[in-house]
């Protein structure tokens, strides 16, 4: 019963705050995150009065629900996008992703050098900061663009494509970070070569499957009588791609996105496609996404802001400057206007999902157990940065979009 109580509280709060955000001309995502932040603060203050919610981090079923939130957000993004358009923007997206990773990574390393004490783990801690700043939270970006009605625009297609490439590139950083934690130094070239091969293998298998197997499956479904077979087939494909991604040491959200990408109007008939799209949207934005974003908000610990205010402030500034400048300059090089390039940079700024995964890995490995100063606050500071960038980015984007024609 505690689990259903948790879902009840979170769904009521996120829907209420989401409605309030919409009435204030902001995406509902902002309200959902604020609801999570507020609930997390109340529970931390009165843990005995909210015992079930206070131990939510240890609830494996709830963790699965939040994973499904990420999964369906990426699946919906893939369904909304067209592979042809993504391919047309692939060159720009790759360069934008690289620009949006290199500058934040460098800023994170410099921030670590400036603030972290000289310990055996200092190099790994600096790389952790750089990695946390370099990655874009694809599910958060997708939700922001969907809320603003920009997911299928040139802005949205470029931003999401770049964010997906960003996610793939981040695997190299994650491999390096993990190697440094486990071995006390950078992983060798052989390890990085294996990782690169796994990435290539994943896309070769999924592209071939999407191009040849998915259309065949769509033709087969027209002969089947099972109710809602299209939804089942969609989920089978998406789960299969997610499993393949994890087997090859990629994040499962990449598999969900690619599966949605190839499940287009040429796979099944148009009426079934429209019905499926509405069903995925309802499941995602009516249930799973609000729970997921509230869970991110609940992770925040404001003590880091009070104990290391300068470090947290600079971390947030570097998060925005790194993405807006790095991705924005690359976007300008591909012919986007200054306003469009700014939109792309801001759209690449949200963090949240992958950062929390990496932060959890680092925390469990004891990365923050050695060193004084700001070291004990690194984990909470990254969570604060993730929440702030995810809350502020849609506010900035919505204001920019409202000033633009169309």
C-alpha positions as CSV (number, residue, x, y, z in Angstrom):
1,X,0.0,0.0,0.0
2,X,2.9,2.4,0.7
3,X,3.9,2.2,-3.0
4,X,0.5,3.3,-4.2
5,X,0.4,6.0,-1.5
6,X,3.7,7.3,-2.9
7,X,2.4,7.3,-6.5
8,X,-0.8,9.0,-5.3
9,X,1.0,11.8,-3.6
10,X,3.5,12.4,-6.5
11,X,0.8,12.3,-9.2
12,X,-1.5,14.7,-7.4
13,X,1.3,17.1,-6.6
14,X,3.0,17.0,-10.1
15,X,-0.3,17.5,-11.9
16,X,-1.3,20.4,-9.6
17,X,2.0,22.1,-9.9
18,X,2.1,21.3,-13.6
19,X,-1.2,23.0,-14.1
20,X,0.0,26.0,-12.1
21,X,3.1,26.2,-14.3
22,X,1.0,26.1,-17.5
23,X,-1.2,28.9,-16.2
24,X,1.9,31.0,-15.7
25,X,2.9,30.3,-19.3
26,X,5.6,27.8,-18.4
27,X,6.0,24.2,-19.4
28,X,4.4,21.7,-16.9
29,X,7.9,20.1,-16.5
30,X,8.8,23.2,-14.4
31,X,5.9,22.6,-12.0
32,X,6.7,18.9,-11.8
33,X,10.3,19.5,-10.8
34,X,9.3,22.1,-8.3
35,X,6.8,19.7,-6.8
36,X,9.6,17.2,-6.3
37,X,11.9,19.7,-4.8
38,X,9.2,20.9,-2.4
39,X,8.1,17.4,-1.4
40,X,11.7,16.4,-0.9
41,X,12.3,19.4,1.4
42,X,9.2,18.6,3.5
43,X,10.1,14.9,3.8
44,X,13.7,15.8,4.8
45,X,12.3,18.1,7.5
46,X,9.7,15.7,8.9
47,X,10.9,12.2,8.0
48,X,8.8,10.5,10.7
49,X,5.6,12.0,9.4
50,X,6.4,10.8,5.8
51,X,8.1,7.5,6.5
52,X,7.1,5.8,3.3
53,X,8.3,8.7,1.1
54,X,11.5,9.2,3.2
55,X,12.8,5.8,2.1
56,X,11.7,6.1,-1.5
57,X,15.3,5.9,-2.7
58,X,15.5,2.3,-1.5
59,X,12.3,1.3,-3.2
60,X,13.3,-0.8,-6.2
61,X,9.8,-0.8,-7.7
62,X,9.8,3.0,-7.6
63,X,13.2,3.1,-9.3
64,X,11.8,0.9,-12.1
65,X,8.9,3.3,-12.5
66,X,11.4,6.2,-13.0
67,X,13.4,4.1,-15.4
68,X,10.2,3.6,-17.4
69,X,9.7,7.3,-17.4
70,X,13.0,7.8,-19.1
71,X,12.3,4.9,-21.4
72,X,8.9,6.2,-22.6
73,X,10.2,9.8,-23.0
74,X,12.8,8.6,-25.4
75,X,10.4,6.2,-27.1
76,X,8.0,9.1,-27.7
77,X,10.8,11.3,-29.0
78,X,11.8,8.7,-31.5
79,X,8.2,8.2,-32.7
80,X,7.8,12.0,-33.2
81,X,11.0,12.3,-35.2
82,X,11.6,11.1,-38.7
83,X,14.9,9.3,-39.5
84,X,15.2,11.1,-42.8
85,X,15.1,14.5,-41.1
86,X,17.5,13.3,-38.4
87,X,20.0,12.1,-41.1
88,X,19.7,15.4,-42.9
89,X,20.8,17.1,-39.7
90,X,23.3,14.5,-38.6
91,X,26.4,16.4,-39.6
92,X,25.3,19.5,-37.7
93,X,24.1,17.5,-34.8
94,X,27.4,15.7,-34.4
95,X,29.4,18.9,-34.5
96,X,27.0,20.6,-32.1
97,X,27.2,17.6,-29.7
98,X,31.0,17.8,-29.8
99,X,31.0,21.5,-29.2
100,X,28.6,21.1,-26.4
101,X,30.8,18.5,-24.7
102,X,34.3,19.8,-25.1
103,X,33.8,23.3,-23.6
104,X,31.8,22.0,-20.5
105,X,34.3,19.2,-20.0
106,X,37.1,21.7,-20.0
107,X,35.3,24.0,-17.6
108,X,34.6,21.1,-15.2
109,X,38.2,20.1,-15.2
110,X,39.3,23.7,-14.5
111,X,36.7,24.0,-11.7
112,X,38.0,20.8,-10.1
113,X,41.6,22.0,-10.3
114,X,40.6,25.3,-8.7
115,X,38.5,23.9,-5.8
116,X,39.5,20.3,-5.1
117,X,42.3,19.4,-2.7
118,X,45.3,17.4,-3.8
119,X,44.5,13.7,-3.1
120,X,44.9,10.5,-5.0
121,X,41.3,10.8,-6.2
122,X,41.6,14.3,-7.4
123,X,42.0,13.4,-11.1
124,X,39.0,11.2,-11.0
125,X,37.0,13.8,-9.1
126,X,37.9,16.5,-11.7
127,X,36.9,14.1,-14.5
128,X,33.6,13.5,-12.7
129,X,32.8,17.2,-12.7
130,X,33.8,17.5,-16.4
131,X,31.6,14.5,-17.3
132,X,28.6,15.8,-15.3
133,X,28.8,19.2,-17.1
134,X,29.4,17.6,-20.6
135,X,26.3,15.4,-20.7
136,X,22.9,16.5,-21.8
137,X,19.9,14.9,-20.1
138,X,18.0,13.7,-23.2
139,X,14.7,12.9,-21.5
140,X,14.6,16.3,-19.9
141,X,15.3,18.0,-23.2
142,X,12.6,15.9,-25.0
143,X,10.1,16.8,-22.4
144,X,10.9,20.5,-22.6
145,X,10.6,20.6,-26.4
146,X,7.4,18.5,-26.3
147,X,5.9,20.9,-23.7
148,X,6.8,23.9,-25.9
149,X,5.5,22.2,-29.1
150,X,8.9,22.4,-30.7
151,X,9.9,18.7,-30.8
152,X,9.3,18.3,-34.5
153,X,10.7,21.7,-35.6
154,X,14.3,22.3,-36.9
155,X,15.2,23.4,-33.4
156,X,13.8,20.3,-31.8
157,X,15.2,17.8,-34.4
158,X,18.7,19.3,-34.2
159,X,18.7,19.6,-30.4
160,X,17.4,16.0,-29.8
161,X,19.7,14.5,-32.5
162,X,22.7,16.4,-30.9
163,X,21.7,15.3,-27.4
164,X,21.5,11.6,-28.6
165,X,25.0,11.9,-30.1
166,X,26.1,13.7,-26.9
167,X,24.8,10.6,-25.0
168,X,26.9,8.3,-27.2
169,X,30.0,10.4,-26.9
170,X,29.5,10.5,-23.1
171,X,30.0,6.8,-22.9
172,X,33.8,7.3,-23.6
173,X,33.9,9.8,-20.7
174,X,32.0,7.4,-18.5
175,X,34.3,4.6,-19.4
176,X,37.3,6.8,-18.6
177,X,35.8,7.8,-15.3
178,X,35.0,4.2,-14.3
179,X,38.5,3.1,-15.3
180,X,40.1,5.8,-13.2
181,X,37.9,4.9,-10.1
182,X,38.7,1.2,-10.4
183,X,42.3,1.3,-11.6
184,X,43.5,4.6,-10.3
185,X,44.3,5.8,-13.8
186,X,43.0,6.3,-17.3
187,X,41.7,3.1,-19.1
188,X,44.1,1.9,-21.9
189,X,43.4,2.4,-25.6
190,X,42.3,-1.2,-25.9
191,X,39.4,-0.6,-23.5
192,X,38.3,2.5,-25.3
193,X,38.6,0.7,-28.7
194,X,36.3,-2.0,-27.4
195,X,33.8,0.5,-26.3
196,X,33.8,2.3,-29.7
197,X,33.3,-1.1,-31.4
198,X,30.3,-1.8,-29.2
199,X,28.8,1.6,-30.1
200,X,29.3,0.9,-33.8
201,X,27.9,-2.6,-33.5
202,X,24.7,-1.3,-31.7
203,X,23.9,1.1,-34.5
204,X,24.7,-1.4,-37.3
205,X,22.3,-3.9,-35.7
206,X,19.5,-1.5,-34.9
207,X,19.6,0.3,-38.3
208,X,19.5,-3.0,-40.2
209,X,16.6,-4.2,-38.0
210,X,14.8,-0.9,-38.3
211,X,15.1,-0.7,-42.1
212,X,14.3,-4.3,-42.9
213,X,12.7,-6.1,-40.0
214,X,10.3,-3.4,-38.7
215,X,8.5,-2.9,-42.1
216,X,8.1,-6.7,-42.4
217,X,6.7,-6.9,-38.9
218,X,4.3,-4.1,-39.8
219,X,2.9,-6.1,-42.8
220,X,2.6,-9.2,-40.6
221,X,0.5,-7.2,-38.0
222,X,-2.2,-6.5,-40.6
223,X,-3.0,-10.3,-40.5
224,X,-3.1,-10.6,-36.8
225,X,-6.3,-10.4,-34.7
226,X,-4.9,-9.7,-31.2
227,X,-6.3,-6.5,-29.7
228,X,-3.7,-3.6,-29.6
229,X,-1.0,-5.7,-31.3
230,X,0.6,-2.5,-32.6
231,X,1.3,-1.4,-29.0
232,X,2.8,-4.8,-28.1
233,X,4.9,-4.9,-31.2
234,X,6.2,-1.3,-30.5
235,X,7.2,-2.2,-27.0
236,X,8.8,-5.5,-28.0
237,X,11.0,-3.7,-30.4
238,X,11.8,-0.9,-28.0
239,X,12.6,-3.3,-25.1
240,X,14.7,-5.5,-27.5
241,X,16.7,-2.4,-28.5
242,X,17.1,-1.3,-24.9
243,X,18.3,-4.8,-23.9
244,X,20.8,-4.8,-26.8
245,X,22.0,-1.3,-25.7
246,X,22.7,-2.5,-22.1
247,X,24.4,-5.7,-23.4
248,X,26.8,-3.5,-25.3
249,X,27.2,-1.2,-22.3
250,X,25.2,1.7,-23.6
251,X,22.3,3.4,-21.8
252,X,18.9,1.8,-22.4
253,X,17.4,5.2,-23.4
254,X,19.5,5.1,-26.6
255,X,17.7,1.8,-27.5
256,X,14.3,3.2,-26.8
257,X,14.9,6.3,-28.9
258,X,16.2,4.3,-31.9
259,X,13.3,1.9,-31.7
260,X,10.8,4.8,-31.8
261,X,12.7,6.4,-34.7
262,X,12.2,3.4,-37.0
263,X,8.5,2.8,-36.0
264,X,7.1,5.3,-38.4
265,X,4.1,5.7,-40.7
266,X,5.7,3.4,-43.2
267,X,5.8,0.6,-40.7
268,X,2.0,0.4,-40.0
269,X,-1.1,2.0,-41.4
270,X,-1.6,5.7,-40.7
271,X,-4.7,5.2,-38.5
272,X,-2.9,2.7,-36.3
273,X,0.2,5.0,-36.1
274,X,-1.9,8.0,-35.0
275,X,-3.6,5.8,-32.3
276,X,-0.3,4.4,-31.1
277,X,1.3,7.9,-30.9
278,X,-1.6,9.1,-28.8
279,X,-1.4,6.1,-26.5
280,X,2.4,6.5,-25.9
281,X,1.9,10.2,-25.3
282,X,-0.9,9.5,-22.7
283,X,1.3,6.9,-20.8
284,X,4.3,9.2,-20.9
285,X,3.0,12.6,-20.1
286,X,0.0,11.5,-18.1
287,X,1.8,9.2,-15.7
288,X,5.5,8.2,-16.1
289,X,7.2,11.5,-17.0
290,X,5.7,13.5,-14.0
291,X,6.8,10.8,-11.6
292,X,10.3,10.7,-13.1
293,X,10.8,14.5,-13.0
294,X,9.4,14.7,-9.4
295,X,11.9,12.0,-8.4
296,X,14.8,14.2,-9.7
297,X,13.5,17.2,-7.7
298,X,13.4,15.1,-4.6
299,X,17.1,14.3,-4.8
300,X,18.2,17.9,-4.1
301,X,20.0,18.7,-0.8
302,X,20.2,22.4,-0.1
303,X,22.9,22.0,2.5
304,X,25.5,22.0,-0.3
305,X,24.2,25.4,-1.4
306,X,24.7,26.7,2.1
307,X,28.1,25.0,2.8
308,X,29.8,25.6,-0.6
309,X,27.8,28.5,-2.2
310,X,30.6,29.7,-4.5
311,X,31.4,26.2,-5.8
312,X,27.7,25.4,-6.5
313,X,27.2,28.8,-8.2
314,X,30.2,28.4,-10.5
315,X,29.1,24.9,-11.3
316,X,25.7,26.1,-12.4
317,X,27.3,29.0,-14.4
318,X,29.7,26.6,-16.1
319,X,26.8,24.3,-16.9
320,X,25.0,27.0,-18.8
321,X,28.0,28.8,-20.4
322,X,29.6,25.6,-21.5
323,X,26.5,24.4,-23.4
324,X,25.3,27.7,-24.7
325,X,28.7,28.8,-26.0
326,X,30.0,25.3,-27.1
327,X,26.8,24.2,-28.9
328,X,25.8,27.7,-29.9
329,X,29.1,28.4,-31.7
330,X,28.9,25.1,-33.5
331,X,25.3,25.8,-34.5
332,X,26.3,29.2,-35.9
333,X,28.9,27.4,-38.1
334,X,26.1,25.4,-39.7
335,X,24.1,28.5,-40.7
336,X,21.7,28.9,-37.7
337,X,20.9,32.4,-36.7
338,X,22.2,33.9,-33.4
339,X,18.8,33.4,-31.8
340,X,18.5,29.8,-33.2
341,X,22.0,29.0,-32.0
342,X,21.1,30.3,-28.5
343,X,18.0,28.2,-28.5
344,X,20.0,25.1,-29.4
345,X,22.6,25.9,-26.7
346,X,19.9,26.4,-24.0
347,X,18.1,23.3,-25.2
348,X,21.3,21.3,-24.7
349,X,21.7,22.7,-21.2
350,X,19.3,20.5,-19.1
351,X,21.0,17.7,-17.0
352,X,19.4,15.2,-14.7
353,X,19.0,11.6,-15.7
354,X,22.5,10.4,-16.8
355,X,24.2,12.7,-14.4
356,X,22.4,11.1,-11.4
357,X,23.3,7.7,-12.7
358,X,27.0,8.7,-13.0
359,X,26.9,10.4,-9.6
360,X,25.4,7.3,-8.0
361,X,28.2,5.1,-9.5
362,X,30.8,7.6,-8.2
363,X,29.2,7.8,-4.8
364,X,29.0,4.0,-4.4
365,X,32.7,3.7,-5.5
366,X,33.7,6.1,-2.7
367,X,34.9,8.9,-5.0
368,X,33.8,11.6,-2.6
369,X,35.0,9.9,0.6
370,X,38.6,11.2,0.3
371,X,39.4,14.9,0.6
372,X,38.0,17.9,2.5
373,X,36.7,21.3,1.4
374,X,34.0,20.9,-1.2
375,X,34.6,17.2,-1.9
376,X,31.8,16.0,0.5
377,X,29.4,18.4,-1.3
378,X,30.2,17.4,-4.9
379,X,27.3,14.9,-5.2
380,X,24.7,17.3,-3.9
381,X,26.1,20.1,-5.9
382,X,25.8,18.1,-9.1
383,X,22.2,17.3,-8.2
384,X,21.4,21.0,-7.6
385,X,23.0,21.9,-10.9
386,X,20.9,19.2,-12.7
387,X,17.7,20.5,-11.2
388,X,18.5,24.2,-11.8
389,X,19.5,23.7,-15.4
390,X,16.4,21.5,-16.0
391,X,14.1,24.1,-14.4
392,X,15.6,27.3,-15.9
393,X,16.2,26.0,-19.5
394,X,12.5,25.7,-20.4
395,X,11.7,29.1,-18.9
396,X,14.4,30.7,-21.1
397,X,13.4,28.7,-24.1
398,X,9.7,29.5,-23.7
399,X,10.4,33.2,-23.6
400,X,12.7,33.1,-26.6
401,X,10.1,31.1,-28.6
402,X,7.3,33.4,-27.7
403,X,9.3,36.3,-29.2
404,X,9.8,34.4,-32.5
405,X,7.3,34.2,-35.4
406,X,5.6,30.9,-36.0
